[in-house]
Amino acid sequence: MHFEGMEAGCDEAGRGCLAGPVSAAAVIIPKGVNIIGLNDSKQLSEKKRKELRLEIEEKCYWKVIMLGPEVIDKINILNASIQAMQLALDGLSNPFKHILVDGNRFKPYKNIPYTTVVKGDGKFKSIAAASILAKTHRDDLMENLNLEYPDYGWAQNKGYPTAFHRKAIAQFGSNVHHRKSFTLLAKQIPLF
């Protein structure tokens, strides 16, 4: 079922990170608006994501919500992702009749029908737009946090569990932006 201009697409970014918030976006693309190049944010260059973000924010109804490590640690990453998406839906200033969600998990929202779509950010424009906003807003935050915590390389790894990030945690310890419920270090350090 497809309601052009009346559906809200939702996606999140940062679910697999060791540090920083989970970011979720909800986007309604108004009827008649065509944004060329929308796709899964991971398939786009950083430059293209930033260009599309400006166009989405100018032409669409949208909201981005971020929930930090304290929420993630308390209710787990899946529940935090869904809660962030639902809060983003709360923030939309235009009514919608259907929700499209990237992935395979969601919870009922205000009696509005929803559809979960695996790899939906590559199939539906509203989900792709949400994917781009969730990622670019989170990336901006992690780059700013990197100024305060430069040892972790967040401007490059955005909090994901890269070898550099894990090595920095081993050397400097974790900080307030790390998710304490996640395995920050490998159980066994490999021998070289």
N, C-alpha and C positions, 0 to 999 in steps of 0.2 A: 504494500500500500504506500502511495507516495502523495504527499500534500505539498505541492510546490508553494513556497512562501509561508507555509503554515507548519513546517516541521523544524524541530531544533536538533541539530547534530551535536553530539558530545564526544569528547576524547580527553585523555589525560597524558601527562608527560612526567617522567621522573619516578616511575614506579620501582624500577630496579636500582635506584641510586642508594648509596650508603649515606649520603648527606644531602641536606636541603629539603625543601617541601615537595609534596606531590602537587602538581599544577593541573587544573581541569578547566576546560572551556566549553561553553555552550554557544552555538551560533545559529541564527536564523538568516538565511539568504533570502531577501525579499523577491517576490515574483518579478521576473523580468530582468533581474540583475545577473549578469554573466561575468564571472571572474575567470580569466584564462589562466591555465597552468595549475589549478588546484590539484593537489595530490598529497599522499602520505608525506608528512613533514620530513621523515627520514630519507625519502627519495629525492629531496630537493637540496640544493646548495644553500648555505647560510645566507648568501646574498639574495637568492630567490625567495627564501622564507621571509626575509625582512621586507622585500618589495611587496609580496602578497599580503603580509600582515597589515601594511598601511592601507592597502585597497580594501581588505576585509573590514578593518576598523572604520573606514570611511563609509562603506556602502551597506554594511550589514548590522543587524542587532546582535550584540555579543556581550559576554561577561566572562571574566577569568577569575578563578578562586584558587588560592594556594593554602594548603594545610601543612603545618610544620611538623618536625620530627616528634614533638611532644604528643600531638594527636595520633600520628602514625604509630608510635610506640604504645599508645593506650588502646587503640581500637583495631590495629593491624592495617597493613597497606591496602588490602582489597577494600575494606570498609571505608578507609580514609579516601580512596579514589572515588568510590561511589558517592560518599558524602560530599566531596568537593564538586562532583558533577551536578549533584542535586542542588547545591548552593548556587552554582553557576546558573542553573535553570531558574532558580528563584530570582536571580538578578536581571533576567531578560525583561525588557520594557515592552515587548510585543507579545501578544497571545500566540499560542501554538497548539496544534491538535494532535501531534504525534512526536515521539522522540526516537531518534536514531542514535545508537550507542556503539562505539567501537569496542569490539571484544565479545565475550560471551557471558558476562555477568553484570547484572543491574538489579535494582530493587524498585518495586512499585513507587510511582511518584504522582501524587494528587489525582489518582484515577485517570491519568492520561496514558493512552496506550503507547507502548514502546517496543522497539525491535532491536535486539543485539545482533551485530554483524561482525563476524571475525574478519579482520583485515578491511573493515569498513572504511578506513581512511583512504583506501585506494579505490573504493567503489562509489561512495556518496560524497558529493561536494560539500554538504554541510558538515559532515564528519571531518573531511580533509581540512576545511577552514578551522574547525575547532582544534584539530591536531597542530596546525601551524601556530595558532594563538597560544595554546598551552605550552608548546615547546619554546617559542621565542620569548614569552614572558618569563618562563622559568630560567632560560639561558641568561637573560639579562640580569636576573637576581643573582644567579651563581657567579657571574662575572663581577658584580658589585661585591659579593661576599669574599671573592678572591682578593680584593684590595685589603680587606681586614685580616684574612687568613691566607697569605700567599704561599705558605709551605705546602698546601695540598693540591695545587695546580687546578683549581676549580674553573679557571678561565678556559682551560683546555678540556678537562674531563667532565665538567659540569656535575661532579659528585658521583659519577658512575664508578664501579669498582675496577678501575684500571690498575695495572701493576704499580704505576707511579703513585696513585692515590693510596693503595694499601701499604706501600713502603713508607709513605709519609705518616700514616697512622701508626705504624710500628715505631717510627722514630720519634714523633711528636705527641703521640696519643690522640684521642678523639677530642672533639670540642662540642659546644652546645648545639651545633648544627648537624651533628652526626645522629643517625638513628640507632639508638641503643639496643633495639630489639632485632637489629640485623647483625649478621656475622661480619664484623668489620675486618677481621684478619682470618686468613686461612688457618685451619686447625693445625696443620703441619707446614713449616717453612721448607720448601724443597731444597735439597742439597745441590750445589753447583760444582 
